[in-house]
């Protein structure tokens, strides 16, 4: 989807719900982005959203991915235009996506391994 908004999130949840077994219930742990917590969000009955506490990036592994992309491919640049920013962000995402081993290592939480 081209946008991160309530409509897109509603569609995303509907797709997830289609893949949840009839005798199961999904719990999705999400940050508190506006489109994740909107009163207009339609949450299917077989899904519960469990919001992460505010300002807790250490509990959200994707925050480390954004940090890695900024540090390695997106920082210290002057962008020519909005489209230039989008192009660089898409390129950074494709680079990261082509390195699943890196995604696994960045998202790993050493402090959680003992549980």
C-alpha positions in Angstrom: 0.0 0.0 0.0 1.3 3.5 -0.8 0.1 5.0 2.5 0.3 4.3 6.2 -3.1 5.3 7.4 -6.2 3.9 9.1 -7.7 2.6 5.8 -4.4 0.8 4.9 -4.2 -0.7 8.5 -7.8 -1.8 8.4 -7.1 -3.6 5.1 -3.9 -5.1 6.6 -5.8 -6.5 9.6 -8.5 -7.9 7.4 -5.9 -9.8 5.4 -4.3 -11.1 8.6 -7.7 -12.2 9.9 -8.3 -14.3 6.8 -5.3 -16.4 7.7 -6.1 -17.0 11.4 -7.5 -20.5 11.9 -11.2 -20.6 12.8 -10.4 -21.9 16.3 -7.6 -19.4 17.0 -7.2 -15.7 17.9 -4.3 -13.5 16.9 -2.6 -10.9 19.2 -0.7 -8.3 17.3 1.9 -6.3 19.3 2.2 -2.8 17.7 3.6 0.6 18.5 1.2 3.4 19.0 1.3 4.9 15.6 -1.8 6.9 14.9 -3.1 4.5 12.3 -2.5 1.5 14.7 -4.7 3.0 17.5 -7.3 5.1 15.6 -10.9 4.9 16.8 -11.8 4.5 13.2 -9.7 1.4 12.8 -11.7 -1.7 12.1 -10.2 -4.6 14.1 -11.6 -8.1 13.2 -13.1 -10.1 16.0 -10.3 -12.7 15.7 -7.6 -10.2 16.4 -6.6 -8.2 19.5 -4.1 -5.4 19.3 -1.7 -5.2 22.2 0.0 -1.7 22.1 3.6 -1.3 23.2 4.1 1.3 25.9 5.0 4.8 24.5 8.6 5.6 24.0 9.9 2.0 24.3 11.9 1.4 21.2 13.8 -1.4 23.0 10.6 -3.5 22.9 10.1 -2.9 19.2 12.8 -4.6 17.0 11.8 -2.7 13.9 13.1 0.5 15.5 16.6 -1.0 15.3 16.0 -1.6 11.6 15.1 2.0 11.0 18.1 3.1 13.0 20.4 0.9 10.9 19.0 2.2 7.6 19.4 5.8 8.7 23.0 5.2 9.9 24.0 3.3 6.8 22.1 4.6 3.8 20.0 7.6 4.7 21.9 10.0 7.0 24.2 12.9 6.1 22.5 13.5 2.7 20.8 16.5 1.1 17.8 15.3 -0.9 16.8 17.2 -4.0 13.1 16.6 -3.7 10.4 14.6 -2.1 10.7 12.0 -4.9 14.4 11.8 -4.2 13.7 11.0 -0.5 11.2 8.3 -1.4 13.7 6.8 -3.9 16.5 6.7 -1.4 14.2 5.2 1.3 12.9 2.5 -1.2 16.5 1.7 -2.1 17.5 1.4 1.5 14.5 -0.9 2.2 15.4 -3.1 -0.8 19.0 -3.3 0.3 17.9 -4.4 3.8 15.3 -6.8 2.4 18.0 -8.5 0.4 19.9 -9.3 3.6 17.6 -11.4 5.8 20.5 -12.5 8.0 21.1 -8.8 8.9 17.4 -8.3 9.6 17.5 -11.3 12.0 20.7 -10.1 13.8 19.5 -6.5 14.1 16.0 -7.6 15.5 17.5 -10.0 18.0 17.3 -9.0 21.6 20.1 -10.5 23.6 18.4 -9.7 26.9 15.4 -11.7 25.9 17.2 -15.0 25.1 17.2 -16.2 28.7 13.4 -16.5 28.8 
